[in-house]
């Protein structure tokens, strides 16, 4: 497998280094995140980010392809001292951006979400779930759809704090899709709070926005 650099290490989450190629693309190079490569492992080449303790009352659950969402997740997890659970797939998306886009479009058009390869911890102890994802084609990214279809009912009774990265066009209809999938899954008595939404190439300078949102 061809390896792709994800830029410098910008932080850590659950002891794993965080890299994000998007944040190196400022100005005209940004181009709404187009052509941003990944490492072909959905940023898990250094091992899955996971930290489960007995006393935390909040957990960060997220999926990331090229690292921007993972960097945002690391900021939230470190600021709130939350547990961490990274969403991983049986078949990671390709490192090549165009190949990933083709696959994601096919999944969205057919409604066939990717298979998950993860173990969700018992969420009983958690009051708040920070849920991280991307806006793809102005809607919820396919891995988050898969997660909510499989585990949405586990979010019953939780305070859900959505955070997302995007190409600069905002969150689209992600929250509407999230609500629909939660209802379909049978989740009850949950609340979805105001989302934190950050352009993918601005996550490295979003500390103030993250802190204010967490507060």
N, C-alpha and C positions, 0 to 999 in steps of 0.2 A: 504494500500500500504506500502510495506517495504521501510523504509527510508535509504538512503545511505549517509554517510558523504562525503563531497567534500573537506575536508581538511580545513586549516585556511583561514580566509578572507585575500585576498591579494590586495584588492583595491575596488573601487566603480565605477559604471557606471550609470549615470542618477539617482544617489542617492541610487542605489541598491548594496548590497555587492556582490563582485566577489570572487568565490572560484574555484579552478581548481585542481582536483585530480591528473591530469597527472604530474604536476610540482613536486609532492612529490616522483615521481618514477625516481630516478636517477640511473645511472649505469646499472647493470644487471636487476634491478627491472623494468626498463623501458619497455623492450621487445617490442619496436615499438608501445607502447600504448595498446597492447592486454590486455584484461580483465579489462580495466579501467571502473569502474561503473559510473553511473550518479545518480541523485536524482529521475529519472523517470519523471521529469517535464521539461526536456531540459533546466535546470538551471533557470526555471522561478518560482520556489516554493516561492520565496520572492517577486514575482510580476514582471510583464513585464518591462524591461528596456526601457524607452521612454522619450525623452526630445525634444520638438519641440518649437522653439522660432521664433521670427519674423525677426531677424537680421542675423542669421547665414548664411554663404554662402557655408557651407559644412555639410554633414551629414554622420554618420556611420550607415550602415545597415548591420546586421550580423545575423547568426544563429550559435548556439553553443549547443552541447550535454552535454559534461562533464566539460565544463568550460574553457578549454585552449583558444579557440577562443574568448570567452567572455573576458578573461583577456587581450588578445591582443587588442580587440576592446576598452577596457577601457583605455589602454595606449594611443591609437591613439586619442580617443575622448577627453581625458583630455589634451593631448599635443596640439591639434589643436582647442580646444574649439568648437567642432562640436556638432550639434544636434545628436540625437540617435534614431534609430528605430530597435527594436529587431524583427526578424522573428520568429513567433510562429506557431505551428501546431495544428490542431484539435485533432489529436491523437499523443501525444508525444511518442518518442521512449522509449522502456523499460529501466529500470535501469540496467538490466543484459546485459553485453557486448555481449554474444553469441546470445541472443535473438534479440538484435539490429542488429547484423551482418546478421542474417538470414533474418530479415525483409528488410534490406537495399539491400541485394543481390536479394531478390525477386522483389523489386521495380525496381531495375536496369535491371533485366532480362526481366521483363514484360513491362517496360517503363511507369508504373503507379506510378507517383510521389505522395508524401503525400499531403493531403489537407491542405492548409494554413488557419490559424485563426488569421488574423491580418488586421489592417487598415493602408494602406500606406498613409503617409501625402502627401499633394500637394508638388511636388518637384520643382516647378517653380523657387523658390528663390535660389536654390542650384546650384552652379557651379561645385562642386566636390562631388562625392559619393565614400566614402570608403566602399568597399564591402567585407565582411568577410565570410569565409567558411572553409570547411575541404576538404582535398584530401582523398577520400575513394576508395580503390582498384585502385589507381592511376588515378582516374577520379573525376569529380566534385560531391560532396555529393548531395544526392537526394533532400533535402530541397532547396538548391540553384537552382537546375534545376527547381523545382516547382515555385520558386520566379521569375526566369527569364522568364518562360513560361507565368506567370500571369501578370508580371509588366515590362518586358524588354523594352517595347516601352516607358515607363515613363523615361527611361534613355537616351532618345534622347537628343543630344546636351550637354551631361555631360562628364566631365573628370572622368573616372572610375579608382579608385585606388584599385586594388585587394589585399587583404591580407588573408593568409591562414595558417593553422596549419596542420601538417602531422605526420606520424609515423617515420620520419627520411629518407624517400625515395624520398622526393621532391614533386613537384607540379603536376607531371604527365601530362595529357593532359587537365587539367582544363581550361586553357585559350582558347584552341581550342574549347572546348565544350561551354564555355561562349560566344565566338564570334558567333558560330553557332546559339545558342538560341537567342541571341540579334537580329541577322539578321532575323530569323524566326518570331520573335515577331514584327518586323517592325521598330525597333529602327534605327535611322539615326544620322549622324553627331556626334557620340560619339568617344572618344578615350580611349583606354585601356592602362594604363601606366605600367611601370615595377612593378611586384608584390613583395610584402613582404612575404617571406616564412620562417616559423619558425617551428622546431620540437616541438611537443606539450609539452614536458617536459622541454623545454628551454625558454618558454615565460617569466618566472619570471626573467630571467637574460638577456632579449633582449632589454633593454632600449636604448642602444647605437644604435643598428640596427634600432629600431623603429624611433628614432630621426633623424638618417641620411636619412632614407627613406622618412619621412615626409618632411624633408628639401628639 
